[in-house]
Structures are given as C-alpha cells and as structure tokens.
Amino acid sequence: METDRKNTIPAAAELRERAQEGERRSNTQTVRTGLQLASASRASARLRRLRGKVRFSQTLPELKADR
C-alpha cells in the first residue's frame, strides 16, 4: 500500500462545518472519513450490479448452518 500523502484540498467552510457538525473531529479525520465513505459507496454499487448474476455452490440453509 502507498504511504500517506499530504494534500491541500480547498473546501467551502459551510460544507466542512456540516460534515463536522456534532463531532469533534479534525479536518484530516473528516476528509479521511469522507474518502472511506466514497470508497464504500462505489464498492456497494459494484456489488448491487452483480445481484442475481453470481451462482453459489451452496444453498442458503447450508450457508447459514456453516456459521
């Protein structure tokens, strides 16, 4: 994995304040959380596109029994 990089990101004060509302987070933590959410959203969208296209070798009851 690549090492962390320092980035300067111009952002509207109002947007930053809304993102930090009710939380005591630094700007760095807020941006990091936003990037994680964006990444998770894209991954979720890719999984939704696969819905009904993946065949499993086990039935649902078999999968549940394996817990």
C-alpha positions in Angstrom: 0.0 0.0 0.0 1.2 3.5 -0.8 2.3 5.7 2.1 0.2 8.7 3.2 0.4 11.8 1.2 -0.3 15.3 2.3 -2.9 17.1 0.2 -4.3 20.6 0.2 -8.0 20.5 -0.5 -9.9 23.7 -1.0 -13.4 23.2 0.6 -16.2 25.5 1.4 -16.3 26.4 5.1 -20.1 25.6 5.2 -19.6 22.1 3.7 -16.7 21.4 6.2 -18.8 22.6 9.1 -21.8 20.5 8.1 -19.5 17.4 7.8 -18.1 18.0 11.3 -21.4 19.0 12.9 -21.9 17.4 16.3 -18.5 15.7 16.1 -15.1 16.8 17.5 -13.0 15.8 14.5 -10.1 17.4 12.9 -10.2 18.4 9.2 -7.9 15.4 8.5 -10.3 13.0 10.2 -13.2 14.5 8.4 -11.6 14.2 4.9 -10.4 10.6 5.7 -13.9 9.6 6.7 -15.4 11.2 3.6 -12.9 9.2 1.4 -13.8 6.0 3.2 -17.5 6.6 2.6 -16.9 7.4 -1.0 -14.9 4.2 -1.5 -17.5 2.1 0.3 -20.3 3.6 -1.8 -18.6 2.7 -5.0 -18.0 -0.9 -3.7 -21.6 -1.2 -2.7 -22.7 0.0 -6.2 -20.5 -2.6 -7.9 -22.0 -5.4 -5.7 -25.5 -4.3 -6.5 -24.8 -4.6 -10.2 -23.9 -8.2 -9.6 -27.2 -9.0 -8.0 -28.6 -12.2 -9.5 -25.5 -12.9 -11.6 -23.5 -14.9 -9.1 -24.2 -18.6 -8.6 -23.3 -20.1 -5.3 -22.4 -23.8 -4.8 -24.3 -24.0 -1.5 -27.9 -23.3 -0.7 -28.9 -20.6 1.8 -29.7 -23.1 4.6 -26.3 -24.7 4.0 -24.5 -21.3 4.3 -26.4 -20.5 7.5 -25.6 -23.8 9.0 -21.9 -23.1 8.4 -21.9 -20.1 10.7 
